[in-house]
Amino acid sequence: MRECLDRIREYTNADRARFDTSRLVQDAVIRNLQTLAESSQRLSSEIKGTEPQTPWRELAGFRNVIVHGYLGVDLGAVWLVVEKDLPPLAEAVNRMTTRLDAQG
C-alpha cells in the first residue's frame, strides 16, 4: 500500500494541472489506486482494527468503481481522492507499518 501511495505522490507531485493534462499520469494514478484498494482488502481485520477511523469498506468499494468504470471514470473524483483521501490514508499506513515493525 505504501508503494502505491508513494507512486501516486511521485506521479502527481500534488499538481492538479499535471494530472489533468497527462493521460499517462491519469492512467498511472488510476492503476495505483486500484492496486491500493485491492491491497487493502488483503489486510487482516486485526490490522484494520488498529486504524478504525480509516474507511476500509469504502476503500474496497472504490476499487469496484475504478475497475468497472472503464472509460467512464470521473477524473475530477479521482483527483479529489488523491488530494483529500490519500494523505490521511498514508498517515494510517505509516502508523500501521510502525506498529508492525515494532512487533517483530
C-alpha positions in Angstrom: 0.0 0.0 0.0 2.8 2.4 0.9 4.4 1.8 -2.5 1.2 2.8 -4.3 0.8 5.9 -2.2 4.4 6.9 -2.9 4.0 6.3 -6.6 0.8 8.4 -6.8 2.5 11.2 -4.9 5.5 11.0 -7.3 3.4 10.9 -10.4 1.1 13.8 -9.5 3.5 15.9 -7.4 0.3 17.3 -5.8 -0.2 19.2 -9.1 -3.7 19.1 -10.5 -2.6 20.5 -13.8 0.0 17.8 -14.2 -2.8 15.2 -13.6 -5.3 16.9 -15.8 -3.0 17.2 -18.8 -1.3 13.8 -18.9 -3.2 10.7 -19.8 -0.1 8.8 -18.8 -0.3 10.3 -15.2 -4.0 9.7 -15.1 -3.6 6.0 -16.1 -0.7 5.5 -13.6 -2.7 7.1 -10.8 -5.8 5.1 -11.5 -3.8 1.8 -11.7 -2.1 2.5 -8.4 -5.5 3.4 -6.8 -6.8 0.1 -8.0 -3.9 -1.8 -6.6 -4.1 0.2 -3.3 -7.8 -0.7 -3.0 -7.2 -4.3 -3.7 -4.3 -4.4 -1.2 -6.5 -3.0 1.5 -8.8 -6.0 1.1 -6.0 -8.3 2.0 -5.3 -6.7 5.4 -6.5 -8.7 8.3 -9.3 -7.4 10.5 -6.9 -7.1 13.3 -4.6 -4.8 11.4 -7.5 -2.7 10.1 -8.8 -2.5 13.6 -5.8 -0.6 14.6 -7.0 2.3 12.4 -10.7 2.3 12.9 -11.1 5.8 11.5 -10.0 4.6 8.1 -13.0 3.9 5.8 -11.8 0.4 4.8 -15.1 -0.6 3.3 -15.3 2.5 1.2 -11.7 2.0 0.0 -12.5 -1.6 -1.1 -15.6 -0.3 -2.8 -13.6 2.4 -4.7 -11.8 -0.5 -6.4 -15.0 -1.6 -8.0 -15.8 1.9 -9.2 -12.4 2.1 -10.9 -12.4 -1.4 -12.3 -16.0 -1.3 -13.6 -16.0 2.4 -14.6 -13.8 1.7 -17.7 -13.7 4.8 -19.8 -16.4 6.5 -17.6 -14.0 7.1 -14.7 -14.6 10.6 -13.3 -11.2 12.2 -13.3 -12.4 15.0 -11.0 -13.5 12.5 -8.5 -10.2 10.6 -8.8 -8.3 13.9 -8.1 -10.4 14.5 -5.0 -9.4 11.1 -3.7 -5.8 11.9 -4.4 -6.0 15.3 -2.8 -8.3 14.7 0.2 -8.4 10.9 1.0 -4.8 9.7 0.3 -3.0 11.9 2.9 -4.9 10.6 5.9 -4.6 7.1 4.4 -0.9 7.5 4.1 -0.6 8.5 7.7 -2.7 5.5 8.8 -0.5 3.1 6.7 2.6 4.7 8.2 1.3 4.1 11.7 0.3 0.5 10.9 3.8 -0.2 9.5 5.5 1.3 12.5 3.4 -0.9 14.8 4.1 -4.0 12.8 7.8 -3.2 12.7 7.9 -2.8 16.4 6.2 -6.2 16.9 8.7 -8.1 15.0 
